[in-house]
């Protein structure tokens, strides 16, 4: 399963630097609390486009984890 997470740069950046992009700001604030599974994104106040924009800036990334059964 794939999940989004904040990179070290994303953990360190000032959230106010994203004030012109409120969805990105919300997304990064949420990612700082912990990983977000891709299937959770639809239920949140931001969208995949905001996460992709953060990824282009190096503030978050995707990773996969194999669930344990």
N, C-alpha and C positions, 0 to 999 in steps of 0.2 A: 504494500500500500504506500502511496506517495503522500508526503506531507511537506508543508512550507515551514521554514524556520528563519529566524533573524541571524544574519552573519555577525561576525565580530564588529564589522563596520556599522551594521545596522543597530547593534546594541549601543555603540558609542555615539552615533550621530545625534545632534540636537533635533528633537521632533519639531521645533519651531522652524527649522529650515525647510520643512514640508508644508508650511501653513497655506501655500497657494494650491496645494493638492490635498484637500481634507480626507479623501478616501484613502490615499496613500498613508497619510498621517495616522488614520484609524487602524489601518492594516498593520503598520509597523508597531504601533502601541500594543496591539493584540499579540503580534508575534513575539514581542519582548516578554510576554507572560508565559509563552510556551509554544510548542509546535501546533500547527493547525493542519488537520487532515484535509486533503483535497475535496473530499465529499462533504466537508463541513462548510466550505466557502459559500455555498448557495444560501445558507441560513444566516449569514452574517451581514453587517451593514456595509461591507465593501465587496468588491467583486474581483474576479480573476485578473481583469485588466490592471487594477491597482497593484496587485501582487507582481504581475509581469513587469510593470514599470519600476517597481522597487528592485526587482531582480536585475534589470538592465543597469541600475545604479549601483549594484553590488551590495544592496542592503538586506536582501533575503535570497534564499535559494530553495530548491526542491531536493528532497532526498527520499529514498525508499527504505522501507523496513518490512521485513517478512514477519507476519503475525505468528505468534506461537500458538499451537493448537494443543 
